[in-house]
């Protein structure tokens, strides 16, 4: 009971209400499928309950990514095999991009009595590592999404990250200067939200207060790392092929498909989950030397 003494009754009710309204709106705008909306309610409710900083970063990721998905959707539809209007993420995609961050957020809340805390490895190494993991997780997800949604619109031909040979737009593992810059910007955006909200929600002072600002460059690096890792996995364990009938890059082998790169071992959702998990762990480990 002591662990939930700082939670109260109002916060869970408000969190559930806000999550329900956002999920309903997103479902109507086709940003989420029906299963994605239900999964989103659970993930967002628990994140908002964990604290304003955790709720803010997941909302920053979701809304910014959803808007970028809709940007020049007519162009993306002609390039991407599985493009859906509005994005329409299902439950598996919601969990791939939110489960690890949500679990870490709730873990921090339980350990701190449902109060926000400062990033400080000297006084609270485990809590700091878990908070950095949350930052790394969402910075990775946001950086990778921004990279994909902006990079596919690059005027220059993408290059496969493993060989740097030019590949068609929409190829898993294809990278561009524009996409890489977007990944850094996406990670920096999450870092900025993490810092700004944290300055109001966590009572940090002196040197510890100044250390909180390092979350911004850490978020930027995690956006880049997550995007690079996602691209590497996409180029190796995700299949990409050119369908000679549909004249599109597709993600599954077939009799009319000419292989471009990768092997059909993992789906895009699997790659997203692994990339976010590894980046979260890397960010958590780095927090010991940063904060």
MARMAR-31959 format. One line per field, with one value per residue: residue in one letter; z, x, y of N, C-alpha, C in turn. Coordinates in steps of 0.05 Angstrom, whole numbers, plus 5000, padded with zeros to 4 digits. Layout:
residues N
rest: a,...
n.c3: Z,...
n.c1: X,...
n.c2: Y,...
ca.c3: Z,...
ca.c1: X,...
ca.c2: Y,...
c.c3: Z,...
c.c1: X,...
c.c2: Y,...
END
This chain:
residues 291
rest: x,x,x,x,x,x,x,x,x,x,x,x,x,x,x,x,x,x,x,x,x,x,x,x,x,x,x,x,x,x,x,x,x,x,x,x,x,x,x,x,x,x,x,x,x,x,x,x,x,x,x,x,x,x,x,x,x,x,x,x,x,x,x,x,x,x,x,x,x,x,x,x,x,x,x,x,x,x,x,x,x,x,x,x,x,x,x,x,x,x,x,x,x,x,x,x,x,x,x,x,x,x,x,x,x,x,x,x,x,x,x,x,x,x,x,x,x,x,x,x,x,x,x,x,x,x,x,x,x,x,x,x,x,x,x,x,x,x,x,x,x,x,x,x,x,x,x,x,x,x,x,x,x,x,x,x,x,x,x,x,x,x,x,x,x,x,x,x,x,x,x,x,x,x,x,x,x,x,x,x,x,x,x,x,x,x,x,x,x,x,x,x,x,x,x,x,x,x,x,x,x,x,x,x,x,x,x,x,x,x,x,x,x,x,x,x,x,x,x,x,x,x,x,x,x,x,x,x,x,x,x,x,x,x,x,x,x,x,x,x,x,x,x,x,x,x,x,x,x,x,x,x,x,x,x,x,x,x,x,x,x,x,x,x,x,x,x,x,x,x,x,x,x,x,x,x,x,x,x,x,x,x,x,x,x,x,x,x,x,x,x
n.c3: 5000,5013,4968,4931,4954,4938,4893,4893,4876,4838,4796,4766,4745,4715,4679,4652,4629,4595,4561,4537,4507,4472,4445,4421,4387,4354,4331,4301,4264,4238,4254,4289,4290,4309,4347,4358,4383,4431,4454,4457,4495,4543,4546,4545,4588,4633,4627,4634,4686,4711,4711,4693,4659,4633,4608,4574,4537,4509,4485,4454,4418,4393,4370,4338,4303,4279,4251,4215,4186,4156,4123,4058,4039,3992,3959,3987,3986,3935,3937,3982,4001,4042,4058,4097,4101,4145,4177,4216,4260,4289,4345,4354,4334,4366,4416,4404,4400,4448,4494,4523,4540,4571,4612,4637,4655,4691,4727,4747,4772,4813,4844,4862,4892,4860,4844,4807,4790,4794,4745,4767,4778,4822,4870,4859,4824,4797,4787,4756,4712,4692,4679,4639,4603,4588,4561,4520,4493,4472,4443,4404,4378,4359,4329,4290,4264,4245,4211,4173,4152,4132,4104,4061,4025,4004,3953,3933,3916,3959,3999,4012,4078,4092,4048,4019,3968,3917,3925,3911,3930,3992,4005,4056,4104,4073,4070,4076,4071,4085,4113,4156,4182,4198,4235,4277,4291,4307,4353,4384,4392,4427,4470,4483,4501,4544,4578,4586,4609,4653,4682,4707,4735,4768,4826,4820,4836,4832,4812,4797,4773,4727,4702,4682,4633,4598,4577,4530,4487,4493,4478,4425,4405,4415,4380,4331,4338,4344,4294,4259,4277,4268,4212,4198,4216,4183,4134,4136,4164,4147,4092,4027,3965,3894,3862,3800,3775,3804,3807,3852,3915,3957,4017,4022,3998,3932,3871,3831,3849,3854,3891,3932,3979,4045,4089,4100,4159,4202,4218,4203,4250,4289,4282,4297,4351,4372,4361,4391,4443,4449,4443,4487,4529,4519,4528,4582,4604,4590,4621,4671,4665,4646,4677
n.c1: 5016,5040,5070,5034,5016,5024,4995,4937,4867,4846,4883,4888,4835,4832,4873,4855,4808,4828,4861,4823,4792,4831,4845,4796,4789,4834,4822,4777,4801,4832,4883,4893,4876,4819,4837,4886,4870,4847,4892,4924,4896,4907,4964,4974,4944,4969,5019,5009,4990,5037,5067,5073,5116,5127,5078,5078,5120,5105,5058,5079,5110,5069,5032,5064,5087,5042,5022,5064,5061,5015,5032,5041,5015,4995,5038,5069,5036,5041,5090,5099,5084,5050,5021,4976,4920,4926,4958,4940,4954,4959,4945,4993,5032,5026,5041,5094,5118,5108,5106,5154,5172,5128,5127,5177,5166,5124,5151,5190,5155,5131,5177,5189,5146,5105,5119,5153,5223,5292,5344,5397,5451,5484,5455,5408,5415,5389,5336,5348,5373,5329,5294,5324,5323,5269,5269,5307,5279,5232,5255,5283,5239,5211,5250,5261,5212,5203,5247,5234,5185,5198,5245,5231,5212,5255,5293,5339,5367,5358,5407,5430,5442,5480,5513,5516,5498,5456,5385,5315,5264,5231,5253,5272,5320,5343,5377,5383,5409,5372,5334,5366,5378,5327,5317,5352,5329,5279,5292,5315,5271,5239,5275,5276,5222,5222,5260,5238,5186,5202,5231,5191,5163,5197,5234,5292,5357,5413,5474,5452,5405,5425,5447,5402,5392,5423,5394,5373,5414,5424,5375,5376,5420,5400,5357,5384,5415,5375,5349,5391,5401,5351,5350,5394,5377,5332,5356,5379,5351,5300,5258,5263,5237,5228,5168,5151,5103,5067,5100,5125,5161,5163,5149,5150,5171,5159,5131,5133,5168,5229,5286,5314,5342,5360,5329,5272,5260,5242,5187,5166,5145,5169,5222,5220,5207,5252,5293,5278,5280,5335,5358,5336,5360,5414,5414,5400,5445,5484,5469,5492,5542,5530,5493
n.c2: 4976,5024,5036,5057,5102,5154,5159,5163,5173,5206,5215,5164,5162,5209,5200,5154,5175,5216,5185,5152,5189,5209,5162,5149,5194,5186,5138,5151,5185,5150,5141,5101,5032,4991,4952,4975,5022,5004,4980,5026,5056,5028,5030,5086,5104,5080,5103,5158,5156,5142,5189,5260,5271,5223,5213,5256,5248,5202,5220,5262,5233,5201,5238,5272,5236,5214,5258,5267,5220,5228,5268,5288,5241,5220,5214,5178,5134,5115,5093,5059,4993,4974,5019,5058,5099,5154,5123,5085,5047,4982,4938,4909,4942,4986,4965,4950,4998,5021,4988,4973,5024,5039,5000,5011,5063,5056,5024,5061,5097,5066,5056,5106,5123,5141,5192,5244,5244,5265,5260,5228,5194,5186,5188,5159,5110,5065,5083,5127,5102,5073,5115,5140,5099,5101,5150,5138,5098,5122,5163,5133,5108,5152,5179,5140,5135,5188,5190,5151,5170,5220,5212,5178,5214,5239,5270,5249,5185,5130,5094,5029,5010,4972,4963,5009,5014,5041,5038,5023,5070,5060,5012,4967,4985,5023,5085,5156,5223,5262,5231,5212,5260,5273,5233,5246,5295,5278,5248,5289,5321,5290,5288,5342,5351,5316,5341,5394,5385,5356,5394,5423,5384,5355,5367,5393,5416,5463,5433,5384,5400,5424,5380,5355,5377,5349,5309,5324,5323,5268,5245,5260,5230,5179,5178,5177,5129,5091,5094,5079,5027,5003,5008,4976,4925,4922,4917,4868,4825,4832,4824,4852,4866,4873,4879,4857,4860,4895,4937,4957,4963,4908,4870,4815,4751,4724,4694,4733,4768,4803,4795,4846,4859,4832,4781,4740,4740,4772,4816,4884,4905,4872,4887,4941,4936,4908,4945,4990,4967,4953,5004,5029,5000,5012,5067,5069,5044,5082,5124,5122,5145,5195,5224
ca.c3: 5000,5013,4941,4916,4971,4923,4868,4897,4860,4816,4774,4748,4731,4694,4659,4636,4613,4574,4543,4522,4488,4451,4429,4404,4366,4336,4316,4281,4244,4226,4263,4303,4284,4334,4366,4366,4401,4457,4465,4463,4521,4565,4547,4552,4616,4653,4625,4647,4715,4721,4715,4670,4640,4617,4591,4554,4516,4492,4469,4435,4398,4378,4354,4318,4283,4264,4232,4193,4169,4138,4106,4030,4039,3965,3948,4002,3978,3910,3942,4004,3996,4064,4068,4104,4107,4173,4192,4226,4275,4304,4373,4355,4329,4390,4437,4395,4404,4474,4516,4539,4553,4591,4635,4651,4667,4715,4746,4761,4789,4836,4861,4873,4904,4840,4841,4788,4802,4778,4734,4784,4782,4848,4891,4851,4799,4783,4778,4734,4689,4681,4666,4614,4585,4576,4542,4497,4479,4455,4423,4383,4363,4345,4308,4268,4249,4230,4189,4152,4140,4117,4086,4037,4007,3995,3924,3927,3917,3984,3996,4032,4100,4094,4025,4008,3940,3914,3924,3906,3954,4006,4012,4084,4106,4056,4085,4061,4088,4096,4133,4179,4196,4210,4258,4298,4299,4322,4379,4398,4401,4451,4491,4491,4516,4569,4594,4593,4628,4677,4698,4723,4751,4787,4840,4818,4843,4828,4792,4788,4754,4701,4689,4668,4605,4581,4565,4502,4469,4495,4461,4397,4399,4414,4355,4310,4342,4338,4265,4247,4284,4253,4184,4195,4217,4160,4110,4139,4172,4135,4063,4009,3937,3874,3848,3772,3767,3817,3804,3879,3933,3975,4040,4023,3973,3915,3844,3814,3865,3852,3916,3933,4003,4069,4090,4112,4186,4220,4207,4210,4278,4304,4280,4313,4380,4380,4359,4415,4467,4450,4448,4515,4546,4515,4541,4610,4611,4587,4642,4693,4660,4638,4698
ca.c1: 5000,5058,5079,5014,5005,5026,4979,4911,4845,4840,4902,4880,4811,4838,4890,4837,4790,4844,4869,4799,4785,4852,4842,4771,4795,4853,4808,4760,4819,4846,4911,4894,4855,4803,4854,4906,4857,4845,4920,4932,4884,4922,4992,4974,4933,4990,5041,5000,4990,5065,5076,5069,5138,5124,5055,5084,5138,5090,5040,5096,5116,5046,5020,5083,5090,5017,5020,5083,5051,4995,5044,5045,5007,4990,5064,5077,5018,5051,5116,5099,5066,5030,5013,4948,4912,4926,4976,4923,4970,4943,4954,5021,5050,5025,5058,5122,5128,5101,5106,5178,5171,5107,5136,5197,5153,5110,5172,5200,5134,5129,5201,5190,5121,5088,5128,5174,5249,5314,5364,5420,5462,5497,5435,5388,5425,5370,5315,5360,5376,5303,5284,5339,5312,5244,5278,5319,5259,5214,5272,5287,5214,5205,5271,5258,5187,5209,5266,5219,5164,5210,5266,5219,5206,5280,5297,5362,5361,5368,5428,5427,5461,5501,5531,5515,5489,5430,5362,5290,5251,5214,5269,5280,5348,5352,5381,5388,5418,5347,5323,5384,5374,5300,5320,5364,5309,5258,5303,5319,5244,5232,5293,5266,5198,5230,5273,5220,5165,5216,5239,5168,5152,5217,5248,5321,5371,5442,5488,5434,5387,5439,5451,5378,5393,5438,5374,5368,5433,5420,5352,5385,5436,5383,5342,5402,5422,5352,5345,5412,5397,5328,5358,5412,5360,5316,5372,5390,5331,5274,5260,5254,5238,5214,5147,5151,5075,5056,5120,5129,5178,5145,5163,5148,5180,5137,5140,5136,5184,5258,5298,5333,5360,5349,5316,5246,5261,5228,5169,5172,5138,5190,5246,5215,5208,5280,5309,5270,5290,5364,5365,5329,5381,5439,5410,5400,5473,5499,5461,5511,5565,5521,5478
ca.c2: 5000,5048,5042,5072,5124,5180,5157,5173,5163,5224,5211,5142,5169,5229,5186,5137,5192,5229,5164,5144,5210,5209,5137,5152,5213,5174,5117,5164,5197,5128,5138,5075,5013,4986,4939,4995,5041,4991,4978,5053,5064,5015,5041,5114,5107,5073,5122,5182,5151,5141,5217,5278,5270,5199,5217,5277,5238,5184,5237,5276,5213,5192,5259,5282,5214,5212,5280,5262,5198,5239,5288,5278,5213,5211,5206,5154,5112,5104,5081,5039,4971,4972,5045,5060,5127,5161,5106,5063,5028,4962,4933,4900,4965,5003,4953,4950,5025,5032,4969,4976,5050,5039,4984,5026,5086,5047,5016,5085,5108,5048,5059,5134,5130,5155,5220,5247,5245,5277,5242,5231,5167,5184,5183,5140,5099,5048,5100,5143,5084,5067,5139,5143,5079,5112,5171,5125,5082,5139,5177,5114,5104,5177,5183,5121,5143,5213,5183,5136,5187,5243,5201,5167,5236,5250,5271,5232,5156,5119,5074,5007,5016,4952,4963,5036,5014,5053,5019,5038,5082,5040,4988,4965,4988,5045,5109,5181,5246,5274,5213,5212,5285,5272,5215,5263,5315,5264,5242,5314,5330,5275,5298,5369,5348,5303,5362,5416,5376,5348,5418,5431,5362,5344,5389,5390,5441,5465,5417,5363,5413,5428,5354,5346,5387,5330,5291,5333,5309,5239,5239,5262,5207,5155,5179,5168,5102,5074,5093,5063,4999,4995,5005,4952,4901,4921,4909,4841,4805,4839,4820,4873,4857,4890,4864,4865,4864,4918,4959,4968,4948,4893,4858,4786,4737,4713,4686,4756,4787,4801,4803,4869,4856,4820,4755,4742,4730,4790,4836,4911,4908,4859,4904,4965,4928,4902,4970,5006,4954,4955,5032,5035,4988,5028,5093,5063,5039,5106,5143,5120,5163,5221,5239
c.c3: 5000,4985,4925,4932,4956,4898,4871,4878,4835,4792,4755,4732,4709,4672,4640,4618,4590,4552,4525,4501,4465,4433,4411,4381,4345,4319,4294,4258,4230,4232,4278,4293,4310,4355,4376,4386,4429,4470,4473,4489,4544,4568,4556,4580,4636,4651,4638,4677,4727,4726,4690,4650,4621,4598,4568,4531,4498,4474,4447,4412,4381,4360,4332,4295,4266,4243,4209,4175,4148,4118,4079,4028,4011,3952,3961,3993,3952,3914,3961,3999,4016,4075,4074,4110,4136,4189,4202,4239,4290,4331,4374,4351,4353,4412,4429,4401,4431,4498,4534,4554,4575,4616,4651,4666,4693,4736,4761,4780,4815,4855,4874,4887,4887,4839,4821,4803,4783,4768,4750,4792,4810,4870,4884,4824,4783,4771,4754,4709,4676,4667,4640,4594,4572,4555,4516,4480,4461,4436,4399,4365,4346,4322,4285,4251,4233,4206,4166,4137,4124,4097,4060,4016,3996,3964,3915,3931,3944,3979,4019,4053,4101,4071,4012,3978,3939,3912,3919,3933,3966,4013,4042,4086,4089,4073,4066,4081,4101,4118,4159,4196,4211,4235,4282,4309,4315,4350,4396,4408,4426,4475,4501,4509,4544,4588,4604,4613,4654,4695,4716,4742,4771,4800,4841,4824,4836,4806,4780,4768,4727,4686,4673,4639,4586,4568,4536,4482,4470,4478,4432,4388,4397,4390,4332,4313,4335,4309,4251,4252,4269,4223,4179,4196,4193,4135,4112,4145,4163,4105,4049,3981,3919,3859,3819,3761,3778,3815,3831,3894,3953,3996,4042,3997,3958,3887,3826,3828,3861,3878,3913,3956,4025,4066,4106,4140,4205,4205,4215,4240,4296,4305,4297,4343,4388,4380,4384,4440,4470,4455,4477,4534,4543,4529,4571,4620,4611,4609,4666,4690,4652,4660,4726
c.c1: 5017,5067,5060,5003,5006,5009,4952,4890,4841,4858,4894,4855,4816,4854,4873,4819,4805,4852,4846,4792,4805,4850,4818,4776,4814,4841,4791,4777,4836,4876,4915,4871,4840,4821,4876,4895,4856,4873,4930,4921,4900,4950,4992,4964,4955,5013,5034,4998,5018,5076,5074,5091,5135,5100,5062,5101,5123,5070,5055,5103,5092,5035,5038,5086,5065,5014,5040,5075,5031,5008,5051,5038,5002,5015,5072,5061,5029,5078,5115,5077,5043,5021,4983,4942,4912,4946,4963,4939,4952,4956,4984,5040,5050,5043,5087,5134,5122,5104,5130,5179,5151,5116,5158,5186,5139,5130,5184,5180,5131,5153,5202,5165,5103,5094,5151,5201,5269,5332,5390,5431,5475,5478,5414,5395,5405,5347,5324,5363,5349,5290,5298,5330,5286,5251,5289,5298,5243,5230,5278,5262,5208,5225,5268,5233,5191,5227,5251,5200,5175,5230,5255,5213,5231,5282,5320,5355,5373,5390,5425,5449,5484,5521,5534,5509,5462,5408,5337,5279,5231,5228,5277,5310,5360,5355,5387,5397,5393,5335,5339,5380,5347,5301,5331,5344,5287,5267,5306,5292,5235,5249,5284,5241,5204,5242,5253,5199,5179,5225,5216,5159,5171,5233,5278,5334,5401,5453,5469,5414,5400,5443,5426,5378,5407,5419,5369,5388,5431,5397,5360,5401,5420,5365,5359,5408,5399,5346,5366,5408,5373,5334,5376,5396,5342,5330,5381,5369,5303,5277,5249,5258,5222,5194,5145,5123,5064,5075,5124,5149,5159,5162,5161,5157,5155,5148,5145,5154,5214,5270,5317,5353,5345,5337,5291,5245,5244,5210,5178,5166,5159,5215,5243,5218,5237,5297,5303,5281,5320,5372,5359,5351,5407,5437,5411,5429,5489,5493,5480,5534,5556,5509,5490
c.c2: 5025,5056,5059,5095,5151,5181,5170,5161,5180,5219,5188,5149,5189,5217,5169,5153,5205,5209,5155,5164,5211,5185,5139,5171,5201,5152,5129,5176,5176,5127,5112,5058,5008,4972,4958,5015,5030,4988,5005,5063,5053,5028,5070,5119,5102,5093,5149,5179,5152,5169,5234,5276,5245,5201,5236,5265,5218,5199,5252,5257,5207,5214,5269,5261,5211,5234,5277,5240,5208,5259,5276,5249,5203,5201,5180,5129,5099,5089,5057,5019,4971,4998,5046,5090,5132,5145,5081,5041,5008,4957,4924,4923,4984,4991,4953,4977,5037,5014,4973,5003,5052,5024,4998,5050,5078,5037,5039,5096,5092,5053,5086,5142,5147,5185,5221,5251,5258,5255,5247,5203,5164,5177,5162,5127,5082,5064,5117,5127,5078,5091,5145,5123,5088,5132,5158,5110,5100,5156,5159,5112,5129,5183,5165,5128,5168,5207,5169,5154,5210,5232,5190,5188,5249,5249,5254,5203,5146,5098,5054,5011,4996,4952,4991,5036,5027,5032,5036,5049,5061,5015,4989,4967,5010,5070,5133,5202,5258,5257,5212,5237,5285,5254,5231,5283,5302,5257,5267,5325,5316,5284,5324,5367,5336,5324,5382,5408,5369,5372,5428,5409,5350,5366,5385,5417,5439,5448,5395,5375,5416,5402,5345,5355,5367,5309,5299,5320,5279,5230,5240,5238,5181,5154,5168,5138,5083,5072,5076,5033,4988,4990,4981,4926,4899,4911,4880,4819,4811,4837,4845,4863,4875,4872,4874,4870,4890,4942,4973,4951,4934,4879,4828,4774,4727,4708,4710,4777,4782,4812,4827,4865,4841,4793,4757,4729,4746,4809,4864,4917,4896,4876,4929,4958,4923,4927,4987,4994,4957,4984,5040,5024,5004,5055,5090,5059,5065,5127,5144,5140,5191,5237,5234
END
